[in-house]
C-alpha cells in the first residue's frame, strides 16, 4: 500500500543506528570470545560461556528499564506531554543509577567469594570466572546508564551521537583486548577490563548532550514522580522477562551440554553464539525501531500507523533476515576458522554446525519480538508473559532434552530453530480466540481492539506526492467527511486546511533538499471532533515557532498558517523520530455559529 511507504521509509532510516546500538553489548562478547579462543584457550572460552546467563540477566533488567521508559515516553510524545517526557527521563536515570550500583556491588562480592571458594570443578576455570566477574564489575554502571541514554537520544532523533560513541567503543574495546590479553597476558581479567573501559567511553560521550540548555531532557531529582517507577517497571517487565527466561534457559542448556557433550560443547556453542550476536543486533535493532513507532502510535491512537509498523516487520524484515541466515550458513567453515583452525578437533565441527543451524532462529524471532512489543505497549501483560515463557524456556529446553542424546550439541542448535515456530502458533491461536474467527488481516492478527483509536471505516489515509494530488484529494476528503456525518462547515475547512498545509509541505519541504520525500494525510472522524493529521519526512519545520514569529511579519505572508491558526480548534506540531507531525482538530462545538 502506498500509504505505508512513509512508515517503511522511516523504519529503514532509523534501522542502521538501532542495529549499531543493539550491537554494542554483543560486540563485547564477539571480541572477548575471539581473543579468548586465540590467546587464552578453551577454558577461558568456557568461563565466558558460563558467565553468559549473568550477561543475559543484565540485558533483561536493562531492557526492562529501556522498554518501560521508551514506551512511556513514546506515549507522552504521542500526546505532546512535555512534562511527562521530562519526568520519565529523570525517573529512568535515577532508577538505573541505583540498580547499577547494586549490581556492581554484587559482582564485587561474588568475585571476593569466588577467590575463597571455587565456583567450578576445574580450578583453572574457577579462577578465570572469578577474574572475569571482577573485571565486568568495572563496566556495570556505564553499561546500564549508557543503554538508557542511547534510547532517549534515539527518541529525540539524535542517533548520530550514539553512533559516534558506539564506533569509538568498538575500536577501543578491540585495542584494549589486544593490549590486556595479547600483550600483557591478563587472560580473563583482561577480557573483562577491555570491554568495561570501552563502555565508560561509550557512556561519557553521550552525557554532554543532556547537559545542554536547549536539550528537551534534563536530569533533575527534584519533582520526580516516583510513583511512576512502578508503571515504568510494570510496562517494561513483560518485554524484558523474555531475557530473564533466556538466562534461565542458558543455565539449563549449559547443564545439558556439560552432561551429554562436555566442556567442548560449551566452547563450540559459545563461539557460534558469540559471533552470531553481531548479526542478532539486526533483529534486535528492528524491534527497537518498531517499539518506538508502536508506542507513539498507541499514544496518538493511530490504528493505521500501528498496523503499518507490524506489516513492514512481517513482510520486509523477515525476508531480509532469511537471506542473511542463508549467507551465514554458506560461510560456516570460514567463520569457524576465526576461532578454531584444526578440522580434526571435535570443537571445530561442532562450531561449524552452530553456524549452519542457529542463524535461522533470527527471521523466526521477528514474530515473537514484535508481537511481544505490541502487546507490551497495549497493556496485554499476561499474553507477553505466556509467550516469553513458551519461547524462552519451554520450547528450547523441551526440544534440547529430546534431541541432545542423539544429535549432541547439534540437537541444541536444532531445538533453538524449532522453538521459533511456537510464537506464530500462539499468536494465531490468540487471534482466533480474540476475533472468534480465523484472522483475515494484519489488524485482526494483531487483535487490535475495536474501540482503539478511530475504526478504519471512519478514517481516510492518503499519500501525496505533488500539488496535483493535493488538489485532487481535497474534494475527496470533503466528500468523505460528509458521508460520515460531519457538518458541511468542518468538512469544508478540513479540505481547505489540507490544501494549505499539505501544499506548503510539498512546495517548500520537498524542494529544501535533493532527497525524495513523502507526505501522508489522515482524516479521523469522531462524534464531536474531526482530526486532520499530516506526517512528512522533510527537514524539521516547527509551525508553532513560526506562528509566534508571524506577529512581527508582514500580514500578507504565511497566509495559510495564519488562516489555520485562527480558525482551527487546536493545532500542534511535533518532530517525532525524524517525522514532522502536524495535528489539527476541528471540534463541533467550536464551529457552531461559524458562517
Secondary structure, DSSP 8 states (H G I E B T S, - for coil): -GGGHHHHHHHHHHHHHHHHHHHHHHHHHHHHHHHIIIII-HHHHHHHHHHHHHHHHHHHHHHHHHHHHHHHHHHHHHHT-HHHHHHHHHHHHHHHHHHHHHHHHHHHHHHHHHHHS-SSSSHHHHHHHHHHHHHHHTTHHHHHHHHHHHHHHHHTT-HHHHHHHHHHHHHHHHHHHIIIIIIS--HHHHHHHHHHHHHHHHHHHHHGGGGSTT-S----STT--TTHHHHHHHHHHHHHHHHHHHHHHHHHHHHHHHHHT-HHHHHHHHHHHHHHHHHHHHHHHHHHHHHHHHHHHHHHT-HHHHHHHHHHIIIIIHHHHHHHHHHHHHTHHHHHTTT---TTSHHHHHHHHHHHHGGGHHHHHHHHHHHHHHHHHTT-HHHHHHHHHIIIIIHHHHHHHHHHHHHTHHHHHHHHHHHHHHHHHHHHHHHHHHHTS---SHHHHTT--TTSSS-GGGEEEEEE-SHHHHHHHHHHHHHHHHHTT--HHHHHHHHHHHHHHHHHIIIIITTSSSS---EEEEEEE-SSEEEEEEEE-SS---HHHHHHHGGGS-TTSSHHHHHHHHH-SEEEEEEETTEEEEEEEEETTTTTT--
